[in-house]
C-alpha cells in the first residue's frame, strides 16, 4: 500500500454528540469511491462525545473500514486528534487529516465546505500525495493572512526524528 516509499495514513476527528451520521457516511463513501481506503496503510480516529454515541460511531466505522488507532474522550476538540496522529505516525509518512465538519453546528455553508474539501483532499488524493514530494502540506481554501488551510482538511508530509 502507500505511495512509493511513503506510508499513507488518515486521521479523522468525529464529534459523536452531533449529527455525525451524515459526514461520516459521506466520508467513508468517498474514501472507498476514490480508492483511498484501499491505499491507506493505517486509519486512526478520535471520537469525542457520550459513551453510547462513541460506541455507535466505532461500530459504524469499524464495519466499513479497519480502525488501526482509536482514542475516545467525553469532551475535546480537534487538537486531541492531532495529538493522536503525532503519537502514532512513522517517519516519512504522508497523512490526511479531516473531521466531521458541520456535525456540531449544521449549516448549508459548512455542509458545502465539507463537500468541497472532500473533493480536493479525498477524491484528488493522488494529486495531493504527488505534491507532497516537494511541499510540506497540501490543502484547499488557503486563508491569508495567517497562511492556513481554511476548514482544516489537509495532507502533510510528516518527517520525524523517530
C-alpha positions in Angstrom: 0.0 0.0 0.0 1.1 3.6 0.4 2.7 5.8 -2.2 6.1 4.8 -3.4 8.4 4.9 -0.3 5.8 6.7 1.8 3.2 5.2 4.1 -0.3 6.7 3.8 -2.4 7.3 6.9 -5.6 9.1 7.6 -6.6 10.6 11.0 -10.3 11.6 11.4 -11.9 13.5 14.2 -15.5 12.6 14.9 -17.9 14.7 17.1 -20.3 11.9 18.2 -22.8 14.1 20.1 -23.8 15.9 17.0 -25.2 14.9 13.6 -22.1 12.7 12.9 -24.0 10.2 10.7 -24.1 12.4 7.6 -20.5 13.5 7.4 -19.1 10.1 8.5 -21.3 8.1 6.0 -20.3 10.6 3.3 -16.6 10.5 4.2 -16.4 6.7 4.2 -18.2 6.5 0.9 -15.8 8.9 -0.7 -12.7 7.1 0.8 -14.0 3.9 -1.0 -15.1 5.6 -4.2 -11.7 7.4 -4.6 -9.7 4.3 -3.9 -8.0 5.9 -0.9 -9.3 3.5 1.6 -7.6 0.6 -0.2 -4.3 2.6 -0.4 -4.2 3.5 3.3 -1.6 1.8 5.5 -3.4 3.0 8.6 -6.6 4.8 9.7 -7.0 6.5 13.1 -9.9 8.2 14.7 -10.6 10.1 17.8 -14.2 10.2 18.9 -15.5 12.9 21.2 -18.9 12.6 22.9 -21.0 10.5 25.2 -20.1 6.8 25.7 -23.1 5.4 23.9 -22.6 7.7 20.9 -18.9 6.9 20.8 -19.8 3.1 20.7 -22.2 3.7 17.9 -19.6 5.6 15.9 -17.0 2.8 16.5 -19.4 0.1 15.4 -20.5 2.1 12.3 -17.0 2.9 11.1 -15.4 -0.5 12.0 -18.0 -2.3 9.9 -16.7 -0.4 6.9 -13.0 0.4 7.4 -10.5 -1.1 9.8 -9.6 1.2 12.7 -5.9 1.0 13.5 -5.6 3.8 16.0 -8.5 4.8 18.3 -8.9 7.4 21.0 -12.0 8.4 22.8 -13.0 11.3 25.1 -16.1 12.7 26.7 -15.2 16.1 25.5 -12.5 17.8 23.5 -11.7 19.2 20.1 -9.5 18.6 17.1 -6.2 19.1 18.9 -6.6 15.8 20.7 -6.9 14.0 17.3 -3.8 15.8 16.1 -2.0 14.6 19.2 -3.1 11.1 18.5 -1.7 11.5 14.9 1.6 12.8 16.2 1.9 9.9 18.6 1.2 7.2 16.0 2.8 8.3 12.8 6.1 6.9 11.5 9.0 8.7 9.8 8.3 9.9 6.3 4.6 9.2 6.4 2.0 11.1 4.3 -1.1 11.9 6.4 -4.6 13.1 5.6 -6.4 14.9 8.4 -10.2 15.5 8.3 -13.1 15.8 10.6 -16.9 15.8 10.8 -17.4 19.4 9.7 -20.9 20.5 10.3 -21.7 17.8 12.8 -21.7 20.2 15.7 -23.4 23.2 14.0 -25.0 22.3 10.7 -25.4 25.0 8.1 -25.6 24.9 4.3 -22.3 26.7 4.1 -20.5 24.2 6.3 -22.1 21.3 4.5 -20.9 22.6 1.1 -17.5 23.5 2.5 -17.1 19.9 3.8 -18.0 18.5 0.4 -15.5 20.8 -1.3 -12.7 19.8 1.0 -13.6 16.1 0.5 -13.4 16.6 -3.3 -10.0 18.1 -3.2 -8.4 16.1 -0.3 -10.1 12.7 -0.8 -11.1 12.4 -4.5 -7.9 14.0 -5.6 -5.7 12.3 -3.1 -3.2 11.1 -5.7 -2.5 14.7 -6.7 -2.1 15.7 -3.1 0.4 12.9 -2.4 2.3 13.8 -5.6 2.6 17.5 -4.4 3.9 16.3 -1.0 7.1 15.2 -2.7 8.1 18.9 -2.7 5.7 20.6 -0.3 5.2 20.2 3.4 1.4 20.4 3.3 -1.4 20.3 0.7 -4.9 21.7 1.2 -7.6 23.8 -0.2 -9.2 27.0 0.8 -6.0 28.7 1.9 -6.6 31.6 4.2 -4.2 34.6 4.3 -3.1 36.4 6.3 -2.3 33.7 8.7 -1.5 31.2 6.0 -3.6 28.1 7.0 -6.0 25.7 5.3 -9.5 27.0 6.0 -11.8 24.2 7.1 -8.9 22.2 8.4 -8.7 19.3 5.9 -5.2 18.8 4.7 -2.4 16.4 3.8 1.1 16.7 5.4 4.4 15.0 4.7 5.5 14.2 8.2 9.2 13.9 8.7 10.1 12.9 12.2 13.3 12.0 14.0 11.9 8.7 15.4 
